[in-house]
Amino acid sequence: MTKVEVGHHETAYVFGMAFHVDTILATVVAAAVVLGLAFWLRVRLTSGVPNGVQLFFETVTVQLRGQVESAVGLRVAPFVLPLAVALFVFVLLSNWLSVLPVQYGDGELIEPPAADVNFTYALALFVFVCYQAAGMARRGPIGHVKQVLKGHTGWGPMVFINVIEELAKPLSLALRLFGNMFAGGVMISVIALLPAWLSWAPNAAWKLFDLFVGIVQAFIFALLTILYFGQATAHEHENH
């Protein structure tokens, strides 16, 4: 019987530091696909009948544009839209690596990098730094810190709660994505325990479900990123 190893990663050690080789490889593959699609789209961009890639990017951009306009305002932070689109496509393709119709041992040939919590922590930390910097640029460093401490409850004992809430944002952003993609890897490992003549049907069904989970999680990640930018850049009593 095949042994299921949950959370196992191919690890290399350099200067005493551990590197998850499989996560790094999957991240590079996903990033290369995103960049390849972007450059290909730039060359083939047309004002006539759009090709499949252009139609996909236009659909994503239109959907997220409405979210950015309502939560942040395109005039306030126009850079949020391309950032949200890039994050959505990158997270989506990272998640869909698990849908490749290939298995190796007791899991996927290339596991989605989001199944490694270090990947999601890094991605959430990047978003956290970006929207804090945007808040400081719009409100000023002191004004931004004051608004974060004051929050929605005002000054007083709730300041401590406001700080915890602010620090919990990137943590929840990371763990939500990690939990869903990690669970998918566990299911693939469990299905791999079945005999080969029987495992193909539940494996195919679960990978189809993974397509849906992957796009939902990518959209949630991009949407929460937009909302956090909106909270960080809004002045008190301001509505977009």
N, C-alpha and C positions, 0 to 999 in steps of 0.2 A: 504493500500500500504506500502511496506517495505521502510524504510528510508535508504538512502545511506549515509554512514559516511566515508568521504575520509580522510585518514591519521589518523584514530582513532587507538589507541593502549591501550591494557590493562596495566595500570600503577600501580606500587607499590612504596611506598615512604619509604626509609630507611635512617635514620639520615639526613632528609631533602633533600635527593637526589632522583630523579625520575628514576625508572627503567622500561623499556618497557618489561613486562613479556613475551608477545607473541614473540617479537623479540629474546629475550634470549632463549626461549624454541626452536624456529625454528633453531637458531644457534647451539644449543646443539645437536638437532636431526641431522642436516647436518654434524656436526663434528663427531658425533658418527658413522654415516654411512660411512664417509670417512675412519676413523680409522678402522672400522670393515672390510671394503673391503681391506685395506692395510695389516692388520694382516692375513686375510684369504688368500690373495694372497701370502704372505710370506710363509705360511704353504703349499699351493698347487702349488707353483712355479715349473714348469717343463721345461725341454729343448726339450720335445717332442711336441705333439700336444697341443697348449695352450687352456685353458678353456676360457669362455667368458670374465671373469674379467681380466685375464692376457692379452688377445687380446686387450681389451679396453685400458689398461694402456700402452701396447706396442705401440699401434697406436698413442696415445696422446704423448708419449715420443718421438717417431720418428718425428712427426710433429714439436714439439717444439724444438727438438734438432737442426734441421736445422735452425730455427729462432735464437736460441742462438749462434750457430756457426757463422752465418753471422753478427749478431749485436754486440756480445760481444766477443766470442771466448771461447771455452771450457777450454783452458789452462789458459786464463786470469781469469775467474771466473767460475769454474766448479759447484759451488753451485747454480748458477742461474737456471740450468735445473731442479733439483728436486724441487726448490722453485716454478718455473713456473708451473710444473705439479701439485703440491699440490694446488696451487691457482686455476688453471683451474678446477680441479675436485671438490674442495670445493665450488667455485662459481657456477659451473654447478649444483651440487646437491642442493645448496641453492635456485637456480632459479627454479629447477624442483619440489620443494615442492608444488608450485601452481598448478601442473598438476595432483595431486592426485584427483581421481574421487569422491571427497567428498566435500560437501558444508555445511557451518554452518551459518545460518542466511542469511546475505546479502553478504557473501564472502566465502573464502576458510576456511577449517578446520584449516590448518596451512598455514599462509601467508608466502611468501618468505621473509627472513630477509632483502634482498636487497631493499625491498619496504619501509624500514625505513632508512632515510638518516644517522642516527647515525651509523648504521652498515657499510655503504659504506664509511663514513668518517674514521671510525676506520681502515678499511681494507686498504684504500688509505694511511692513515698516517703510517701504518706499512710498506707498500711498500716504501714510501718516506724515512723513517728512514733507511731502509735496503740499498737502493741504494746510499744514501748519505754516509753511513758508508763504503760501498764498494768503493766509489770514494775516500774517505779520505785514505783508506787503500792502494789504488793503487797509487794515486798521492801525498799522504801526505796531512795533514790538510790544510796547507797554500796553497799548489799547487792546491788543489781542490777548495778552496774558490776563488782563483785567476781565475781559469778556468771558474767557474760559473759566476763570475762578468764580465769576458771578453766575454764569450759566443761566438757566431759566428760573432759578429759585431765589436769586438775589444773594446779598451778603449774609453772613452768619454761619451757623453750624453746618449748613449744607455745602459750604465751600469744599470740604473734604470729600463729600459725595460727588461733587462736580468734577474734581480731579480724577477720582476713580472712574467715573463715567467716560472721561476723555481718554484715559489710558486703556479702558476696556474696548474701545472701538477697534483698534487694530488687532487686538487679541481675538475678539469675536469674528472679525473679518477673516482672519487666518484659520481659526479652528472650524468655522462653518464649512469652508471650502475643503479643508483637509479631511474632516469627518466624513463627508459625503463621498469623496474620491477614495479614501482609505477603505470604506465599507465596500465599495465596488471591487477593489482588489481582493478583499477577504472572500467575497462571493465567488469570484473566479477561481480562487484557490480551493474553495469547498467543492465547486462543480468539477474541478480537475480530479477529485478523488473518485469520481464515478468511472466506470469502465468506458473506454473510448467509444464503443458502439452506442452508448447511452448518453454520454456527456454532450454530444454535439447539439442536441435540441435545446436543453436549458442554457447552454453556453451562448447559442445564437440569440435566444430570447433575451438573455440578460444584457448582451452587448447592444441590442436594439434599445433596451431600456436605458443603457448607459449613454446613448446618443441624446436622449431626452434630458437625463440628469446633467450631462455635461453642458448643454446649452442653457438650462435653467440656472445652474451655478455660476456660469460665466456672466449671465445677465444680472444676477443678484450682486455679484462682485462689482460690476461696472456701475450698477444703480446705487449701491451703498457708497461707492467712491464719489459719485456725483453729489449725493446727499451730504456727505461729510464736507465736501468743498463748499456746498451751499451754507452749511452751519458755520464754517470757519471764516467765510468772507462776508457774511451778512452783518450789517450794523444793527444796533439795537432798534427794535420796532420797525425794521425794514422788511418789506415784502417785494418779491420780484414778480 
